[in-house]
Structures are given as structure tokens and as C-alpha cells.
């Protein structure tokens, strides 16, 4: 009985989502062609997958991978490196590469993601603040949009070196910003006479739309390879892409000012990075469809979703609100039980590095912590909200959705 009821709910959701699924497929086809052409234009060959050691002078794989990313994302230059350990690490490299003492950063979209706050305003931990870089966190308005009036005053009255935009919601109850919305922000910022760097945290957003922020006025984008652009295959790493002068400055921070982007080896070889990027448009589409399915079913059960079903998507993350900590925890644990790896593990909230409260995380993934795979996480605080991502295939998402419904919400 439970299975039948869950299957009926899923079938109704799929029927409701036909238009959204069709749009996602169209975007995936467009982006797949874009990536394919980038590979072909850069003449990618088997030799680019070869490993390198030592300094990595003349490492063709490293430089070719950067060129493919740059071409696909509309950048002048890009860094793609397995030495970058996470999205937060990639963002930190970029911020320290571009900012200098007495510079000021305007965070146009409110406080950044939890793990970056210690990078920006930590005390005595080597943060930007410790090095004399100041900042303004400008809260979003009640409608989730930037406070342009306050931003205009700051840009006109204060010396700002960088404007920072976070595309995804992080642990906030707002929708991710679309590329069109980011374009509007960039147009506004330049309209205020700002000549510095417009910087976008692009995590969770790559290939969700047909354009990337660099194509609508941003100067730099940064992301993690264990999210969208790694395609579920890249084992680690991150990327930075944008204007050449900015990327070169970041290369000097990643390595050393005397050698910049001329060194960097990887003894495991680059095949997984090239293959993951090639698969990324398709895998991202699978994750988007999976998120929509679980969202539509949860909405049918009365749970609020961000973004609402029917609204265009701007990243792969779906926020689902629950009524209690118990419901939230049970949902996260159900996601873990539906995973191919460590399905037997019981998730517990713990004090994760970089967060100001306990976090519970389901990630039975092939790549540890990979958000492009079926996963969900949540801070243990009100409002009780799970942030769902994934997965690598829509079929896995559908099976997981059925099991979650049966385990938690359709019990006799």
C-alpha cells in the first residue's frame, strides 16, 4: 500500500513537472554543445590526460584544462586545480589574491556562506580583517533582492575595491540569483561608477542556465569541482575564471608571486577533470530534475519549498522547511539510507569546522562531501530547513524520493 501511494504521488509530480523537465533538457543540450565546442577548439587530446610530477613545468594538461573552462565560461583565463580543496578554499585564494590592506569589500547579497565568514571577519586567525581588509555586509530586502539604495550610497561615499555577489542561497531562506538578476546587479554597480572587481561566488550554479555570470558583466567567478563542474567524477579541486589580470593575481596567491601559473603538477593525471567537465551539463540537469521531483512531492505533503515549484531554477539546491528538529533529522537520515555508499550509517549533528551551530549532513557519495551527488544537509537551528542536492542520475533521485516518502510520510 505504501509503495503504491508513493508511486502515485511521484507519477502526479512528474506529470506536473513535464514543462520544467523539458526546459532543463533544452538547457542541458545547449550547454553540452558549448562544452563540446570548447574541447574541440582547444584541441584536447589523450596527452592532456597524462600525469605530471615535481614543479610541473610545461604541464599541458593543466594549462589545457584551464583553457577549456575559460572558453566554456566566457572567461579570458581560468585556473583549474586539484590543489584547491573546496569552494571555500577557492574563494579564499581569490579574495587574498585580489585584495590588499585598506581595501573594502561590499557584500551586496548579505552575509556570505557560513564557512566564508571566518575568512572575512575572523579574529586572529589570518582572516582578511586581520590583514586590514574591511567589509560591509548589506542585508537583502524582505523580498530577497539587493538593497540598491543603500548600495548606491556606499559606492558613492566610500572607497570600495570589490563587490561580492553570492549566487546560491547558502543556509538562507531565499532563492538563488539567476544570471539575469546578476546581470542587473552588474549593470547597477557599473552605473554607480564602480571600476573595481565584480566577484561572483558561482558555487551550485554552473550550467543551470545557458549563460554564466561572466557573460553578463561579472569580472570573476569561483566554484568547486565536487559540485556541478566536476560532473560527479572530479575527485577534488576548484576553479577561478574571469579577466586575465584578476586570474593572474590569483595564480600568484595559489602558488607564489615569482612563479604564478607556471607551476603545478598532478601525479594522478587529469582525465577525471576533463571527463567530469564534459559530463557536467548532463549531470547538472539530472540533479535539477531530482530536486524538482522531491520538492514537488514534499510540497504536496504541505512542506514549503525554496524556490517554489514552477519558478525558474538558478542553482541545484532546494530548501525544504520542516516543522520540527525531529522531522528535519529524520529527513536527512532518510536521504543517507537511500545512498549507494554508507547507506547503513546513522547521521548525527556535529560541530563542523567553519559553522556556528551543529550541522547534520547526509552524503553517501562516491566523492566525499560531493554536493552534485544525492545529498542533504542542515544547520540545527530555526527555521528547520534541509538543503537538498542531487543526484548523479534522475533514476536514483526517483528511487530515493519513493523511499523517503515511504519511510517518513506515508506510514500506515
Phi, psi and omega in degrees: 000313182299315180300318180298317180295317178297318180296322178295318179296318180294318179298319178295321179294317180297321177296319179295329188265008184306315181296315180296318180297320179297319179296318179299318178297321179296317179295319179298319179296316178300312183290327177297319178295321179298315180291317178303315180295326177295317177300314183291318181295328180270002176061043182296132184226170182303328183296337180288347179272353187293149176285165173219162181223173176065224181291331182078024176301136178069023179287100184294325181298316180299311184289323180292322178298317177298321180292323178297314178300315182299316181294316182292326184266000180074034182256159172282331184201155179212148169253129172229117190216134172289349177283348176273124195267342182191174174297319178299320178296316178299316179297320181295317176304314182294315182296315179288334177287330187258335187258151181229162178310138181079358172288158178231139178247131173260114176273097189290335186252030177087194180295141178284178180305149189312311187291343180272342183296322176293333176291323186276309189232023175296159181250116175070020181245014182084023182287172173302320179300320178299332181263013173084016175267125181259171184205162171230120171271111182262108183299148174288158175288171182300333179276006178082009181258159179296150176273085186293326180298312179293322179297320180298318179298316180296315183293330180276328188259341184238155178274104182252133182262333183214141169249125187253129179238127175258116184291312183277170186278342189061224177258033177255152177269073174217164175281152172295156179273132178286166177296323176300316179295321177296322175299321177296320177298315181297318179297317177298313183300313179293328177295339176274004179086008182290131182246001183276203186270126170265115192246130182237123167284107188263009182304137179076357187253346186299132175067012173285329177238178182277349178235158175247163185303331179297337182276355180234019172120351177289154180260331182217139169231150185220143178199178183251144179275352173264016167246215190309306192288347176278350175061018181079003183247321179303129185280343180188185171111172179205173180223154170226132183217147178161212179294143187302318183297325180285318181295320178298321177298323179288327175300322179294332177278323179297319180248263178206149183303334183280341184237335175052232183272013183275348181235168179132110180246165177210106188289344180276347181086165192252006185304315182299328182285318176294313182295319179298318179294322178297322181279346190304316179302319180289314182296320177300319178297320178297318179296319180297317179295318179297319178296320178296319181297309180296325179294316181295320179291320178293323177296320179297335177271000175100009181265133183288139181243148169230122356284160177300147178300131181106341178276139179306144184269146179235351173203179186269358186269138175237126178264131181233123182270139178240166185273342184207163176298325180297313178300315180301311182297318180296322178296312180300316180295325178294321177299317179300319182293341179267006185272154177283340184239133179056038180295339182277351185285142176260115184290137175230144176290142180209168182276088181285143179302133176093358181246152184263006175209170178295147180231138174249137188219130171257121181205069175278069193247157177289324173254122188303122177077011184290119183279347177281342174273168181301118183202164176202145179212163183199137168284143179274082179199160179282150348290141187289106190228127174263141178249109190259134175227157170116175002233200184290329177227146178296325181300319177296317179300319181294316177297318179295319179300315180299316181292320179298315179299315181294317185289325192249323196238348183240030181286146180288000000 
